Amino acid sequence: MIPDTSHLSGETLDVVTPSHYVDHGYPDAEWTWLRQNDPVHWYDRHNVDPFWAITKHADIITIGKRPDIFLNGPRIAVFTNDLPPPPEGASRHLLNMDPPDHARYRRVTSKWFTPRAIKAMDAKVERVTRDVLDDAAKSEEGDFVATISARITIAVIAEMLGVDRDHWDALFRWTNEIIAPQDPEFNQGRSPRDTGEAAREELFALFSGLAEERQKQPSDDIVSVVANGTVNGEPLPMVEHLSYYFLLVVAGNETTRNAMTGGMLALLDNPNQWEKLRADPTLVDSAVEEVVRWTNPVIQFARTATEDYELRGKTIKAGQSVCLFYGSGNRDEEVFDAPFEFRVDRQPNPHIGFGMGEHVCLGAHLARLELRHAFAQLAQRLESCEVTGSVERAQSSFVGGIKRAPMKWKIRAAN
C-alpha cells in the first residue's frame, strides 16, 4: 500500500528517533515524502546532530561509489544524542575504515566470503537449517526469532569463527546490546553508552582468549585467520584485531536474522506470494533478493564529505554528514515497479540492501546462502503458520531489529 504523506512536512517528519521505529516500523511515509519533495534534505532537529538525508536510489549509489569524497569515518551512522559515540580508539573495523586501510583489512578474511568459499559451505548450512527446523517441529508454537532465525544465524557464524556452543547465547545477547543499546529490554536501566560498551568489552575478552589459543595452535576457522593475519606485513594491532571479531559477530548474526524473520512475516502477510513460492521452488533465489529489498536490515549508514559537493541543486559542504537511507532507496518509485508490493518473482531487482561500492557487505554471499536454505526448507516443510501475537521491534533507527515474532506452526519431518 502506498503510504499517505498528506500529513507530513519537512519541518516535522522524523526519520531517526529509535522509538518511532518501534511504534511505526520503518518510516515509509516520511521517506516517500522526502523522495518526492526533498530528496537531499537538511535534517536539523534537537535530538540529533544535523545531516543531509539522502533518500533516492541513484544518489545513494553515487555517494557510495565515491569514497574519495565521502568518508566512512568518523560518523558511520546517524544516532540520536542520547547515544554518544564510543570513546575514540575503542574500536576500528571495516565499517569505519577508509581507503587504503579498508581494502587491506578486508583482504584478511575476504577468501572466506568469496562465492566459491560460500558454495563449499552449502551442505553445512543446509544441515544447520534442517536441524533447527527439526527442533522447532517438536512444538507447535514459539518465537520465530529465538526458535528458528537466531539459532540458524548464530550457529553458522559461530561455527565459521570457531566459537564453542557454550558461548552462543552470549553472542546473541551481545549483538542485541550493541545494535540497540537504547532499548530498555537490553539496557536494563543502564545508559545506552554503558550497555554497548559493556557488551563490546565482554566480546573482546572472549575473543582475546580465543585468539591467543589460535596463535599457538591454529584451526580451520576465522578466529585463526584473523589472529595470524597481517596487514602491511605486520600482525593486526590489538584494537583492529579484536574489532574484526566484533564486526563479524554482529554483522554475521544480526542482519541475516532480521532479514529471515522479516521475510517470513512478509510471506505470511502476502499468502499469495507464499503459495507461489511453495508451488515453484525455483523462485527461491528471486524470493531471497526480494526479502533483502523488503526488510532492508541495515537501515542507514552515514558518510562525511571531504569537500563541497553539489547534488540535486544542494551544496553538501566539506565536513557535513550525509545519511544514506537504504530502505528508502529500495522503495524508489523510479527504480522499482510497485515498490510497496512484496513479490517473490520480482525481476529485475536492483536493490541496495547489501550496500554499494567498496563497502558492499562482505558477508552478502553468506547471507544469501542462509536465507536460501531457510526459505527453501520452510516452503517445503511448513504445512501451516500464523502470527499469534504482537511483533516486537528493537528500539533502533540503525538496524531493523525484530526482537520477537510469536507464531503457531506445523512443520513436517524432513525428507
Phi, psi and omega in degrees: 000131179292128183295149175275119181251007188296336184268002189258157172212160181295337182278337187244344183294153184233122179235008184229345182289120184304321181295333177297323179289326176295314186284326189237355187076198180299141183281064184298323179295315180296315179298320179297316178301316181294316179301321185277333188242327185203072187292343172240090194248127176282111186258110184229106182228166184291336189259009184206147173294139187295157181198167172268121176275119181253118190238354180266140181308310183296321182290323177298318178295316181302312181291321180298335181265009181237063179293346177288333181254322184248110184270148174290319180268158001271349185257099185277340177203168179265122177234150177290162190288349175280358174239086182292155180296156178296159179305144181302131180086001183291327178208149178211112185219187187301328184289334180245020175259150176238169178300147001270354184298324183305310181295321180296317181285327178297324181295340181302321183240002189301329181296337178284346187239013176288159177306320180295316180295319180292323177301325179292344179269001187307309183295323180294314180293323176299318180294316178301314181298315179299316181296319179296316179292327175299317178293318180296329181294341182288341176241166181256356179203164179168186176269119182302326181294302185291326187273327187236292191294315180293324181293321179293309187290321177296316181300316183294308184290325179294320177293322177296320180287327184094035181262129181298152182302331181301337183260359187296320179296323179294321177301318179297315181295315182298319181295320177299315184290330180283317183284323184229062182290347177276353181283123182303327180295327183271327183273342174050044177089350176281164175290154177304319180296315180297323180296309181294320181293320180296317179296317180298317181294321177295319178296317178300319182297317179298310186285337174298317178293318180296318181296320179298320177296317184287335176292328178277323183217087182297150175235177179273071180209169185287329176303317179295319181298314181288319181299329181249010181282163178225153172227127185056033177080004181240150174302153179297133173302155189303314182298313180294324179300305182289328179295331178299313179295319178306311182294316183296320179294311184291309183290326183286342182250306192298310188290315181292322177301316181287327175295319181295315179293313180296325177294320178295319177296321179296320179294322178289327177286341182233072187302332177295326177286326176297315179293325178297318178292319180295325182283337184224089182300340180291350179277359188298322181294315178292328177296320178298316179297322179291324176299316180295316178300315188289316185274327180038070189303322174269113187286316186201153166229157179249159173223157179240128183286136177265348179206164178298141184217130180268131178214117180052042176081001178254149177255111173275115187276151177306133180094346178276153180264147168242146177244121182267108181269094184297324179298325176290316178302327180279003172241013186293120183295337179282348184247321186246130173289128180047063187296341180265014172252137177268117184231116182289344179251024183299125176214131351285170181217075183279052183292162179240033182293341176257014181087191185206151177080202185293342179265018176303145188307124178300324184263021183301317181293323177293316179301316179299319180297314180296316180294322180298313180292321180299309185283332175294315181287323177296319179298327181277324192253340186276106182281326178204153180196138176209149176284134186246359181199190183286134173279126184256126180258148178288151180277085182206139173252014180254312178236136180281071185282136174246113184282318183215144175217084184292131183218159170245133184216164171226115185246123180282162179295150178292148179291000000 
